[in-house]
Every structure is written in structure tokens, then in C-alpha cells.
Amino acid sequence: MSKTILIVDDSESIREFLHFTLATDGYKVFVGTNGKDALKFFGAESEPIDLVITDLHMPEMDGIQLLQEIRKMDKFKHLPILFLTTESGIEQKMQAKKAGATGWIVKPITPDKLLAVLTKCLR
């Protein structure tokens, strides 16, 4: 059974790159355009999600706020959540880690590196 990844990014080009890379490698992919939009994938009737890749800066609800909302749900307390962002500052990384982030990837990223990180996180 293939794993399901939720991509959350306000950049259409990033969403398309991630979707293509992941779907080509056999992952089932859901897409959200910001944190608020992504929360629809966490309802009682939603399909299971195995990992989330989110941007940090997005309109309506940023990645940290999304992470905090996901971690409030018992069912998703241990869900791997990765940040994929241009930010590399230690302050943002520490804020994400404190909120429960699994990892931090700085853009740009190659398909091979992305898939290697996902393999490690989904073991």
C-alpha cells in the first residue's frame, strides 16, 4: 500500500514540483494551498495521512500554526511533519521544533534528496 503525503504550500510551482516528484515515486498526494486549507484533510472522515510537507510562510495560516493545530489532535500527535522553506534561521527552526516538527528542509531541494528524506521519515 502506498503512503499518503500532504503537501501544503502557497506556491503553485512548488506544489506542482512536489506532487510530480512524489506521485512519480508511487506516493498518494493531497495538496493544500495554506494551513487553513490543509486542515480539511484532518477531519473524522478523511483518509489517513502518513506525512506532511509544509511551507513556513503562507497566507491565512502559516506552517507553525498548522503544525500546532495538527498536534492538538491525538490521532496526529506523532505524524511526521517536515518544513520545506527558504528560511534557514535558527529561531524559526527552534520554533518549529518546539511546536513538534519532525524536520526542516531548506529550498531548493532536488527530487533525490526529497525522496531520501521521506524514506528516512517513513520507516
ROFIMI-728433 format. One record per residue (C-alpha): residue number from 1; residue in one letter; x, y, z. Coordinates in pm, whole numbers, plus 32768, in hexadecimal, padded with zeros to 4 digits. Last residue first. Layout:
<recs>
  zafi  gudren     X     Y     Z
   NUM       A     X     Y     Z
...
</recs>
This chain:
<recs>
  zafi  gudren     X     Y     Z
   123       R  8415  8188  832B
   122       L  8353  82B6  82AD
   121       C  8446  83C6  8318
   120       K  8579  8326  8278
   119       T  84C5  82DD  8132
   118       L  8440  8441  8130
   117       V  859D  84D3  8158
   116       A  8624  83FC  803D
   115       L  84FF  845F  7F5D
   114       L  8546  85D0  7F94
   113       K  86BB  85A4  7F55
   112       D  867A  84ED  7E0E
   111       P  8575  85EC  7D9A
   110       T  866A  8709  7DD2
   109       I  8629  8816  7ED4
   108       P  8628  8990  7EBE
   107       K  85BC  89CF  7FC7
   106       V  8629  8982  812D
   105       I  85A5  8845  81D1
   104       W  853E  883E  833F
   103       G  84DA  870C  8407
   102       T  83E2  8661  84EE
   101       A  8332  879D  855B
   100       G  828F  8796  86B4
    99       A  8245  88FF  8716
    98       K  8398  8918  87C5
    97       K  843F  889B  8687
    96       A  838D  89A1  85B7
    95       Q  83EF  8ABC  86A3
    94       M  8554  8A37  86AD
    93       K  8567  8A32  8531
    92       Q  84D7  8B92  851A
    91       E  85DA  8C17  8610
    90       I  86F8  8B58  856A
    89       G  86C6  8C0C  8422
    88       S  86C1  8B3F  82E3
    87       E  8584  8BC1  8241
    86       T  8555  8B60  80D3
    85       T  8457  8A5C  8141
    84       L  83FD  88EC  8148
    83       F  8387  889D  82A9
    82       L  8352  8730  82F7
    81       I  823A  8698  83C5
    80       P  8248  8529  842B
    79       L  8100  84CD  84DA
    78       H  8141  8483  8649
    77       K  802F  8557  86E9
    76       F  7F49  8515  85C0
    75       K  7E31  8442  865A
    74       D  7E3E  850D  879A
    73       M  7DE5  864D  86DE
    72       K  7E8A  8781  8779
    71       R  7FC6  872D  86B2
    70       I  7F11  877B  856C
    69       E  7EAD  88D6  85E5
    68       Q  800F  8927  865A
    67       L  80A2  88B3  850F
    66       L  7FAD  898A  844E
    65       Q  8006  8AB8  8523
    64       I  8178  8A77  84E3
    63       G  813A  8A4E  836D
    62       D  807F  8B94  8341
    61       M  7F07  8BC8  8348
    60       E  7E4B  8CCA  8276
    59       P  7F72  8D0B  8189
    58       M  80A6  8C2D  8184
    57       H  8207  8C44  8214
    56       L  828F  8AFC  829F
    55       D  8253  8A0A  8182
    54       T  81C9  88B3  81D2
    53       I  8218  8747  818C
    52       V  812D  8662  824C
    51       L  8157  84E9  827E
    50       D  8088  83AA  8293
    49       I  7F2D  8439  825B
    48       P  7DFA  835D  8291
    47       E  7CC5  83B1  81C3
    46       S  7BD8  84B0  8256
    45       E  7A89  845D  82F8
    44       A  7AE5  84DE  8451
    43       G  7B84  8616  83C2
    42       F  7CFB  8646  8390
    41       F  7D09  8687  8218
    40       K  7C31  87C0  823E
    39       L  7D4B  8850  8313
    38       A  7E19  8888  81D7
    37       D  7D48  89B2  8164
    36       K  7D8D  8A69  82AB
    35       G  7EFE  8A1C  8293
    34       N  7F25  8A99  812F
    33       T  7EF5  8A1D  7FC9
    32       G  7EB1  88B4  8027
    31       V  7F0B  8787  7F50
    30       F  7ED4  8611  7F7A
    29       V  7FC9  8515  7EEB
    28       K  7FCD  8399  7ED5
    27       Y  8138  8331  7EBC
    26       G  81B7  8257  7DA2
    25       D  8302  82FF  7D48
    24       T  8261  83BA  7C27
    23       A  8155  8435  7D19
    22       L  8260  84C2  7E00
    21       T  832B  857D  7CFA
    20       F  81F9  85FB  7C3C
    19       H  8148  8671  7D77
    18       L  8282  8716  7E01
    17       F  82CC  87D3  7CBF
    16       E  815D  8836  7C90
    15       R  813B  88B0  7DF7
    14       I  8282  8973  7DD6
    13       S  820A  8A16  7C92
    12       E  80B7  8A6A  7D2A
    11       S  8157  8B1E  7E50
    10       D  806C  8B31  7F7C
     9       D  80F3  89EE  8009
     8       V  8060  88C4  80C2
     7       I  80B1  8769  8039
     6       L  8002  8644  80E0
     5       I  80AA  84F4  80A8
     4       T  7FFA  83A3  809B
     3       K  80C6  8263  80A2
     2       S  808D  8154  7FA1
     1       M  8000  8000  8000
</recs>
